[in-house]
Amino acid sequence: MKNTHYYKAFVAQTPEEILRSVFKKEEDILIAISFNNGGYVEGIILDFKEDNNHQKSVCMLSQQEEVTFFNLHTITMITVKQPKKMVVELSKGTISRPLSSEKEAVTVLQLKRWLQREKSLLGSQIKEFDINDISLSELNNRLNIQDVFAALKSAVHQIITDELGKEAWQGVDTIILQQADKLALKYQGKTLTISINIDKALPEKLATILEEKLLQIL
């Protein structure tokens, strides 16, 4: 077996948790389901719903293009047939992103050069984007730093849509990114400090979260 260190990061979850994670994925994930009556089906999830009586219903398309409908309580086992596409969800965020292709690789030097070029997009007043507190030895960390920067850029662009927002953001000239277990933002002097768990999966809708937190502190 290859890449077993990834599999060792997977954690036990209920069939419902797995189904919800598979359904939320933008790409189709092939799974196999065993039922308490001995039935078995492989395919992709088309729909997952809960009605007013808390009945959880599933609609699934088989590889033979047959559509199966069943209730969650009839499931005895779920097998994820393409786990490499689900490493983030199956590890509950311990693995920060899906197994990536080599084209996504970025060296430490490339990352620092990229940040140097990109920081002007946050405003001409920005003097420094400090990542000295972050370990750059892992590729996932370096890619996550790029994602945090992209989310911050999106958040800032939403804030500076009016004169009041522009004036508030002009007060920031240094941005520090530091490792922490919990996401938090602090603004002191002219320095914005972003604390985030950079070696885990980043929060969903990070740009929106950063925008909300920036509006609270600027």
C-alpha positions as CSV (number, residue, x, y, z in Angstrom):
1,M,0.0,0.0,0.0
2,K,1.2,3.5,-0.9
3,N,0.7,6.7,1.1
4,T,-0.4,4.7,4.2
5,H,0.6,7.7,6.4
6,Y,-2.4,9.5,5.0
7,Y,-4.8,6.7,5.8
8,K,-3.5,6.5,9.4
9,A,-4.8,10.1,9.8
10,F,-8.4,8.9,9.1
11,V,-10.8,8.9,12.1
12,A,-13.9,6.8,12.8
13,Q,-17.2,8.5,11.8
14,T,-20.8,7.5,11.5
15,P,-22.4,6.5,8.2
16,E,-24.4,9.8,8.4
17,E,-21.3,11.9,8.7
18,I,-19.7,10.1,5.7
19,L,-22.8,10.5,3.6
20,R,-23.0,14.2,4.4
21,S,-19.3,14.7,3.5
22,V,-19.7,12.8,0.3
23,F,-22.8,14.8,-0.7
24,K,-21.2,18.1,0.0
25,K,-18.2,17.4,-2.3
26,E,-18.4,19.3,-5.6
27,E,-17.0,16.3,-7.4
28,D,-18.7,12.8,-7.5
29,I,-17.3,10.3,-5.1
30,L,-17.8,6.6,-5.7
31,I,-19.1,4.8,-2.5
32,A,-20.5,1.4,-1.7
33,I,-23.4,0.9,0.7
34,S,-24.4,-2.3,2.5
35,F,-28.0,-2.6,3.9
36,N,-29.3,-4.5,6.9
37,N,-31.4,-6.7,4.6
38,G,-28.2,-7.9,2.8
39,G,-28.5,-5.6,-0.1
40,Y,-25.5,-3.8,-1.7
41,V,-25.1,-0.9,-4.1
42,E,-22.2,1.1,-5.5
43,G,-22.6,4.6,-7.0
44,I,-22.7,8.3,-6.3
45,I,-25.1,10.3,-4.0
46,L,-27.6,12.4,-5.9
47,D,-29.5,13.8,-2.9
48,F,-29.6,13.6,0.9
49,K,-32.6,15.0,2.8
50,E,-34.2,15.1,6.2
51,D,-38.0,15.6,6.5
52,N,-40.1,17.0,9.3
53,N,-40.2,13.6,11.1
54,H,-36.4,13.5,11.1
55,Q,-36.4,10.7,8.5
56,K,-33.1,10.9,6.6
57,S,-33.6,9.8,3.0
58,V,-30.9,9.2,0.3
59,C,-31.1,9.1,-3.5
60,M,-28.2,7.2,-5.2
61,L,-27.2,6.6,-8.8
62,S,-25.6,3.2,-9.3
63,Q,-22.9,2.4,-11.8
64,Q,-25.5,0.7,-13.9
65,E,-27.5,4.0,-14.0
66,E,-30.1,2.7,-11.7
67,V,-31.5,5.1,-9.1
68,T,-31.9,3.8,-5.6
69,F,-33.9,5.4,-2.8
70,F,-33.4,4.4,0.9
71,N,-33.5,5.6,4.5
72,L,-30.3,6.2,6.4
73,H,-31.3,3.8,9.2
74,T,-31.2,0.9,6.7
75,I,-27.5,1.2,6.2
76,T,-25.0,-1.1,8.0
77,M,-21.8,-0.1,6.3
78,I,-20.4,2.6,3.9
79,T,-17.2,2.1,1.9
80,V,-15.5,5.1,0.3
81,K,-14.1,3.7,-3.0
82,Q,-12.0,6.8,-3.7
83,P,-10.5,7.8,-0.4
84,K,-7.7,10.0,-1.9
85,K,-10.4,12.4,-3.0
86,M,-11.8,12.6,0.6
87,V,-8.6,12.8,2.7
88,V,-9.6,16.2,4.3
89,E,-13.1,14.9,5.3
90,L,-12.0,11.4,6.3
91,S,-9.2,12.9,8.5
92,K,-11.5,15.6,10.0
93,G,-9.1,18.3,8.7
94,T,-5.9,16.7,10.0
95,I,-4.9,16.5,6.4
96,S,-5.3,20.0,5.1
97,R,-6.1,19.3,1.4
98,P,-6.7,16.5,-1.1
99,L,-3.6,14.7,-2.4
100,S,-2.4,17.2,-4.9
101,S,-0.7,16.9,-8.3
102,E,2.9,18.0,-8.7
103,K,1.8,21.0,-10.7
104,E,0.5,22.5,-7.4
105,A,4.0,22.3,-5.8
106,V,5.5,25.6,-4.6
107,T,8.9,25.9,-3.0
108,V,9.6,28.2,0.0
109,L,11.4,30.6,-2.3
110,Q,8.6,30.6,-4.8
111,L,6.1,31.3,-2.0
112,K,8.1,34.2,-0.7
113,R,8.5,35.7,-4.1
114,W,4.8,35.2,-4.8
115,L,3.8,37.0,-1.6
116,Q,6.2,39.8,-2.4
117,R,4.5,40.3,-5.8
118,E,1.0,39.8,-4.5
119,K,1.0,41.9,-1.3
120,S,0.5,45.1,-3.3
121,L,-3.0,43.8,-4.2
122,L,-3.9,44.4,-0.5
123,G,-3.0,48.1,-0.9
124,S,0.0,50.2,-1.7
125,Q,0.4,51.0,2.0
126,I,1.2,47.4,2.9
127,K,4.9,47.1,3.8
128,E,5.2,43.5,4.9
129,F,3.3,40.2,4.9
130,D,5.1,38.4,7.7
131,I,5.1,34.5,7.8
132,N,8.2,34.0,9.9
133,D,6.1,32.3,12.6
134,I,4.9,29.6,10.2
135,S,6.8,26.4,9.5
136,L,7.3,26.2,5.7
137,S,8.8,22.8,5.6
138,E,5.5,21.1,4.6
139,L,4.0,21.8,1.1
140,N,0.5,21.8,2.6
141,N,1.5,24.7,4.8
142,R,2.9,26.7,1.9
143,L,-0.3,26.1,-0.2
144,N,-2.5,27.0,2.8
145,I,-0.6,30.3,3.2
146,Q,-1.4,31.1,-0.4
147,D,-5.1,30.2,0.2
148,V,-5.2,32.4,3.3
149,F,-3.7,35.3,1.3
150,A,-6.3,34.8,-1.4
151,A,-9.1,34.8,1.2
152,L,-7.8,37.9,2.8
153,K,-7.5,39.7,-0.5
154,S,-11.2,38.8,-1.2
155,A,-12.2,40.0,2.2
156,V,-10.4,43.3,1.9
157,H,-11.8,44.0,-1.5
158,Q,-15.3,43.7,0.0
159,I,-14.4,46.1,2.8
160,I,-13.0,48.8,0.7
161,T,-16.0,49.2,-1.5
162,D,-16.8,52.6,0.2
163,E,-14.8,55.5,1.5
164,L,-15.2,54.5,5.2
165,G,-13.9,51.0,4.5
166,K,-11.0,52.4,2.5
167,E,-10.0,54.8,5.3
168,A,-10.1,52.0,7.8
169,W,-8.0,49.6,5.8
170,Q,-5.4,52.4,5.1
171,G,-4.5,52.1,8.8
172,V,-2.9,48.7,8.2
173,D,0.6,48.5,6.9
174,T,1.9,45.2,8.3
175,I,0.2,41.8,8.3
176,I,1.5,38.9,10.4
177,L,0.4,35.4,9.9
178,Q,1.0,33.1,12.9
179,Q,0.2,29.5,13.9
180,A,-2.6,29.0,16.4
181,D,-5.2,26.4,17.3
182,K,-8.0,28.8,16.9
183,L,-8.7,31.4,14.2
184,A,-8.4,35.0,15.6
185,L,-7.6,38.5,14.3
186,K,-5.9,41.3,16.3
187,Y,-5.3,44.9,15.2
188,Q,-2.8,46.9,17.1
189,G,-1.0,50.0,16.0
190,K,-0.8,49.5,12.2
191,T,-0.3,45.8,12.5
192,L,-2.9,43.1,11.7
193,T,-2.2,39.7,13.2
194,I,-4.0,36.7,11.8
195,S,-3.8,33.6,14.0
196,I,-4.8,30.4,12.3
197,N,-4.1,26.7,12.3
198,I,-2.1,26.6,9.1
199,D,-1.3,22.9,9.1
200,K,-5.0,21.8,9.2
201,A,-7.8,22.2,6.7
202,L,-8.7,25.8,6.5
203,P,-12.3,26.8,7.5
204,E,-14.9,26.8,4.8
205,K,-15.8,30.3,3.5
206,L,-12.6,31.7,5.0
207,A,-12.9,34.9,3.0
208,T,-16.4,35.6,4.6
209,I,-15.1,34.8,8.1
210,L,-12.1,37.1,7.6
211,E,-14.3,39.9,6.3
212,E,-16.7,39.7,9.3
213,K,-13.8,39.7,11.8
214,L,-12.1,42.6,10.1
215,L,-15.3,44.7,10.2
216,Q,-15.3,44.1,14.0
217,I,-11.8,45.2,14.7
218,L,-10.9,47.9,12.2
